[in-house]
Amino acid sequence: MIKYWKRTTFKLLFMLSLLSSGLNSCKKDTVETLSPLQNLGTAKYYDSEIFAESDLKIYGTWKLFAVSGGFLGNGHRLNFEYLETKKYGIYGFVNHDTLIEYGKISPALKTTHDLRLKIDFEKDEKSNSFFLDPEKYVEFTGNDTLNLNSPCCDRYNYHFKRVQ
């Protein structure tokens, strides 16, 4: 009886330790802010907020999940993982925990004919060049989906889900 109890207790403890280590090793679905972007001061490019209240939800960390458009209309493979944006108008493209481009977001003036938010990604002079189609219209679907759509023909649209 004691031998059975010891074997059962050992098996139970072994299973609990396996389960515990498995749960602790699960990958988080968040991304840590990269230090190069974190070190850029809020007022690096602008002294105050550049977006209207309704457009402030652009700030955060966005995971790229699809690219559409292009000449054939079927997009291309995902070539980066995250877009990170922070106050005031600072952006960074992240791939495999590496900041591959950063700079400022320049909003275009809205006209009476087009009330959509249009932005340009202007890379910092000290940044590597990566994102070659910087002119985009911003479209939000709810609070957790961001679409960056090209203004015209045969260019790519980028689709993101909010991470933070």
C-alpha positions in Angstrom: 0.0 0.0 0.0 2.8 2.5 0.9 4.7 1.5 -2.3 1.6 2.3 -4.4 1.1 5.6 -2.6 4.7 6.6 -3.2 4.5 5.8 -6.9 1.2 7.7 -7.3 2.5 10.7 -5.4 5.7 10.7 -7.6 3.7 10.5 -10.8 1.4 13.3 -9.6 4.3 15.6 -8.7 6.0 14.8 -12.0 2.9 15.7 -14.0 2.4 18.9 -12.0 6.0 20.0 -12.6 5.6 19.3 -16.4 2.4 21.2 -16.5 3.9 24.1 -14.5 7.0 24.4 -16.7 4.8 24.2 -19.9 2.6 27.0 -18.7 5.5 29.2 -17.8 7.1 28.8 -21.2 4.1 29.9 -23.2 4.8 32.7 -25.6 3.3 36.1 -24.7 1.1 37.8 -27.3 2.6 41.2 -26.5 5.7 42.8 -27.8 8.1 44.8 -25.6 8.8 48.4 -26.6 12.2 48.4 -28.3 14.7 50.6 -26.5 15.7 52.7 -29.6 12.1 53.9 -30.1 11.6 54.1 -26.4 14.6 56.5 -26.1 13.1 58.9 -28.6 11.6 61.8 -26.7 7.9 62.7 -27.2 8.9 66.1 -28.6 11.6 64.8 -31.0 9.7 65.9 -34.1 6.7 67.9 -32.8 6.2 70.0 -29.7 2.5 69.0 -29.2 -0.1 66.6 -30.4 -0.5 66.4 -34.2 -3.6 64.3 -34.4 -7.2 65.1 -33.8 -8.9 63.4 -30.8 -10.6 60.9 -33.1 -7.3 59.8 -34.6 -5.3 59.3 -31.3 -6.0 55.6 -31.4 -3.2 55.4 -34.0 -0.8 55.2 -31.1 0.2 51.8 -29.9 1.8 48.6 -31.1 0.2 47.0 -34.1 0.9 43.5 -35.5 0.9 43.1 -39.2 -1.4 40.3 -40.3 -1.9 40.9 -44.1 -0.7 42.9 -47.1 -3.1 43.4 -50.0 -3.1 45.3 -53.3 -0.2 45.6 -55.7 -0.2 45.1 -59.4 -1.9 41.7 -59.3 -4.0 42.6 -56.2 -2.9 39.8 -54.0 -0.3 41.6 -51.9 3.1 40.2 -50.9 4.6 38.2 -48.1 4.8 39.9 -44.7 8.2 41.6 -44.5 8.0 43.0 -41.0 6.1 42.1 -37.8 5.0 45.3 -36.0 4.3 49.0 -36.5 4.9 50.9 -33.3 3.6 54.5 -33.0 3.9 56.8 -30.0 3.3 60.5 -29.1 3.9 62.9 -30.8 3.9 61.4 -34.3 6.8 58.9 -33.9 6.8 55.5 -35.7 9.0 52.5 -35.9 8.8 49.3 -38.0 10.0 46.2 -36.1 11.0 42.8 -37.4 12.3 40.0 -35.2 12.8 42.4 -32.2 14.9 44.7 -34.4 13.9 48.3 -35.2 14.3 48.4 -39.0 13.1 52.0 -39.6 11.9 54.9 -37.5 11.0 58.5 -38.0 8.0 60.9 -37.8 4.5 60.7 -39.1 3.4 63.7 -41.1 -0.4 64.1 -41.3 -1.7 65.7 -44.5 -4.2 68.5 -44.3 -7.8 67.2 -44.7 -9.8 68.9 -47.4 -13.6 69.3 -47.8 -13.5 66.7 -50.5 -11.7 64.1 -48.5 -12.0 63.9 -44.7 -9.9 60.7 -44.3 -6.7 60.9 -42.4 -3.7 60.8 -44.8 -0.2 60.4 -43.4 3.4 60.1 -44.7 6.1 58.1 -42.9 9.2 60.3 -43.0 12.2 58.3 -41.9 14.7 59.9 -39.5 18.0 60.9 -41.1 19.8 58.5 -38.8 17.5 55.6 -39.6 17.9 52.8 -42.1 15.5 53.0 -45.1 13.0 50.2 -45.3 9.4 51.3 -46.0 9.4 52.5 -49.6 5.7 53.5 -49.9 5.2 56.0 -47.1 2.0 57.7 -48.2 -1.1 56.0 -46.7 -4.7 56.6 -45.7 -5.5 55.6 -42.2 -8.7 53.6 -41.6 -9.7 52.1 -38.2 -12.1 49.1 -37.9 -13.2 49.2 -34.3 -10.5 49.8 -31.7 -8.3 46.9 -32.6 -7.8 47.0 -36.4 -5.7 49.5 -38.4 -5.6 49.6 -42.2 -3.0 51.7 -44.0 -4.3 52.0 -47.5 -2.5 53.4 -50.5 -4.1 56.4 -52.2 -3.7 55.0 -55.7 -3.0 52.3 -58.2 -1.0 49.1 -57.8 0.4 50.0 -54.4 0.2 48.0 -51.2 -2.2 48.2 -48.3 -1.1 47.0 -44.8 -3.5 45.5 -42.2 -2.7 45.4 -38.5 -4.2 44.2 -35.2 -3.6 46.1 -32.0 -1.2 44.4 -29.6 -0.9 47.3 -27.0 
